[in-house]
Amino acid sequence: MRHYENLVILKPTLTAEEMQAAVAQIEENITKDGGEIVARDVKGMKRLAYEINKNARGYFHIMYFRIAPTAIEEIERLYRINEDVLRFVTVKYDSKREVKAWNDLVTKTEKLTAARAAAAATKTEAPAATEAKTEEVKTEEVKTEAEAPKADA
């Protein structure tokens, strides 16, 4: 099995659900041919250097995987058939030096993915804490307003 990196640019007009379904279909095409997806990096929506099929933006998705060389031809054929794919590029890592670079990229991608997940978890916890503090402040304001008329009387 050889090491590969695959960049796929999807149409920006897809909804979030369609985008996830397209990426899942691409990943399924890789795994059904005996491939093993080691890491994935979602770059998200980016502006293109030039328009492709009248699209100025695209959704970037990078995958690092291992697969038999004979399966690559079929995977690329499926990319060409898929209308949601604007562009794709498959990079093969052959020599020991390239495989080491591939392993470094996989490690770096896994660290970034973990950091993004931690940041997302922090963001979801932060609004809950902010809401709790807001409730405390509102309660204190209500208590202060209730005590103020008693002081005047």
N, C-alpha and C positions, 0 to 999 in steps of 0.2 A: 504494500500500500504506500502510496506517495502522499506528500503533504501539499495542500493547495490553500490558496486564499482566493476568495470570490467576492467581488464588489458588484452589487446590483443596484441600479437606480430605477425606482418605480415612479409611476405617474403621480403628480401632486394632486390630481383631482379625486383620488380615492378617499373614501371615508376611513376612519380609524379601524373599523371592523373589516373593511375590504383590504386594507393594508396588512392587517394581521393575518387574514386568510391567505393573501398572496405570499407573504413571507413563510407561512406554515406550509403552503404548497411547494415552495422552492426547497425548504428544508426536507420535506417528505421525499421529493425527487432525489435528493442526495442520499438519504438514509435507505430508501428502498433498493438502491443499487449497491448496497453493502457499505456505504460510507459512514463515517463517524464524525459528527460535528463536535469539535473540541471547544470552540469559543465563538461567540457572536458579538458584534459591536454595532449598535444602532446609532447611526450618526444623526438621524432625523432629517427634517426638511432643510435643504440647502439651496442656495442660488447657484445656477449652472453658469459656466463661463460663456456659453452660447446656447441659444435655444435649440432644443431637440423636439421635433414634431410639434412646434409652436408652444412648447413648455419651457418657461424660464426658470422653473424650480423643479426639484426632484427629491424623493425620499431615498436616502442612502442607507444601505444595510450591508455590512461586511461579515463574512463567515470564514472561519478557519476550520478546515476539515481534512480527514484522511480518507482516501478512496483509491480503488484500482484504476489505473490509467485508462482502461478501456471504457469506463463508465462516463468519463468526462465528455466524450462526444455526444452521448445521449442527453446529458444534463444541458449542454449548450444548445442542442436542438430544441429542447423544451423551452429554454429561454427565448429563442427566436420565435417560437409559436405564440408565446404568452404576450398578449397585447398590452398588459399592464407594465411590462418591463421596457423602459426606455433604452437603457444600455446595461451591459454587463462586461466584466473582465475577469478572467480566471488566470491566476498566477501560479505556476508550478515551482516548487522548491525541491531541487534535485541534489546538489552537492552537500557535503557535511556542513560547510559554512552557511549555505542557504537554510538548511534544516535548523541550525542553531539560531539563525535570525528568525525563523518561523516560530520556534519555541519561545524566544524572547517576546515576539509580538503577541503570542497567546497569553503569556504571563502578564504582560502589560495590559492587555484587554480585560483579563479576568480581574485585575486590581481595579481598573476603571469602573467595571460593572459593579463590583462590590462597593466602591465608594459612592457611585450613583444611587445604589439601593439604600445605603446608609443615609445619604442626604435626603432621599425621598421619605424614609421613615421618620427622620427628624422633622421634616416639613409637616407631616401628618400629625405628629405629636405636638408641635408648636401651636397650631390653631386651637387645639383642645385646651392647652394650658392658658392661652390668651383668653378663651371664652370663660374659663374658670375665674381668671383675674377680673374680667369685665363684670361677671356676676357679683363678685365680692365688692367691687367699687359701687355698683348699682345699689347693693344692699346697704352699704355705708351711707350713700347719698339719701336713701329713703329714711334711714334712722336719723340722720342729721336734720332732714326736713320735718320729721315728726317731732323732734325735740325743739325745734326753733319756735313754733307757735306757743308751746308751753312756757318758754322763757319770756315771751311778750305778755302773757296773761298774768 
